[in-house]
């Protein structure tokens, strides 16, 4: 099975994300395809599975961003599942994004007089933490780091 990905690149000094407009295709083996099919209905579980999978990180380092040790990225699209709202949410974002984050972060907005900007600012506070969890830090492999320190 082939899965298409798009990424955003995180600039730590500016604390902002930039779109990588390329589409990258990863071929999954049978076992990976089974896991993908189990998780595809729960977007963040699928995201976390890829983020924590060695095969995925190795693919990024070798095929997507070779020579990118130290780069920080995040997944913006897995096939048709969009994660862009995590990186580019604004207080002026659409209702669908508000509803998604209100449910995700368990934000109750029952009072009619409460302004939308207050809810948006609360979402942004939650997103400050969540965005950091979604970032994939392309580091050197542990074994490589240890062998380099033994040489010193």
ChimeraX attribute file (.defattr): number of C-alpha atoms within 10 A of each C-alpha:
attribute: neighborCount
match mode: 1-to-1
recipient: residues
	/A:1	12
	/A:2	12
	/A:3	15
	/A:4	13
	/A:5	19
	/A:6	21
	/A:7	22
	/A:8	22
	/A:9	18
	/A:10	22
	/A:11	13
	/A:12	10
	/A:13	6
	/A:14	7
	/A:15	8
	/A:16	12
	/A:17	18
	/A:18	14
	/A:19	15
	/A:20	13
	/A:21	10
	/A:22	11
	/A:23	14
	/A:24	16
	/A:25	16
	/A:26	15
	/A:27	12
	/A:28	16
	/A:29	10
	/A:30	10
	/A:31	8
	/A:32	15
	/A:33	15
	/A:34	12
	/A:35	13
	/A:36	19
	/A:37	10
	/A:38	12
	/A:39	16
	/A:40	15
	/A:41	11
	/A:42	10
	/A:43	14
	/A:44	14
	/A:45	14
	/A:46	18
	/A:47	21
	/A:48	13
	/A:49	15
	/A:50	17
	/A:51	19
	/A:52	11
	/A:53	11
	/A:54	11
	/A:55	13
	/A:56	15
	/A:57	18
	/A:58	15
	/A:59	14
	/A:60	18
	/A:61	18
	/A:62	12
	/A:63	13
	/A:64	18
	/A:65	14
	/A:66	11
	/A:67	11
	/A:68	15
	/A:69	13
	/A:70	11
	/A:71	16
	/A:72	17
	/A:73	22
	/A:74	26
	/A:75	21
	/A:76	24
	/A:77	17
	/A:78	21
	/A:79	15
	/A:80	11
	/A:81	16
	/A:82	14
	/A:83	20
	/A:84	17
	/A:85	16
	/A:86	19
	/A:87	21
	/A:88	11
	/A:89	17
	/A:90	16
	/A:91	16
	/A:92	11
	/A:93	12
	/A:94	11
	/A:95	9
	/A:96	9
	/A:97	18
	/A:98	21
	/A:99	11
	/A:100	12
	/A:101	21
	/A:102	17
	/A:103	11
	/A:104	11
	/A:105	13
	/A:106	10
	/A:107	15
	/A:108	9
	/A:109	13
	/A:110	7
	/A:111	7
	/A:112	7
	/A:113	7
	/A:114	10
	/A:115	10
	/A:116	15
	/A:117	12
	/A:118	12
	/A:119	18
	/A:120	20
	/A:121	13
	/A:122	16
	/A:123	23
	/A:124	18
	/A:125	11
	/A:126	15
	/A:127	18
	/A:128	13
	/A:129	10
	/A:130	14
	/A:131	14
	/A:132	12
	/A:133	12
	/A:134	19
	/A:135	16
	/A:136	19
	/A:137	17
	/A:138	18
	/A:139	14
	/A:140	13
	/A:141	10
	/A:142	8
	/A:143	8
	/A:144	9
	/A:145	11
	/A:146	11
	/A:147	10
	/A:148	9
	/A:149	8
	/A:150	7
	/A:151	6
	/A:152	5
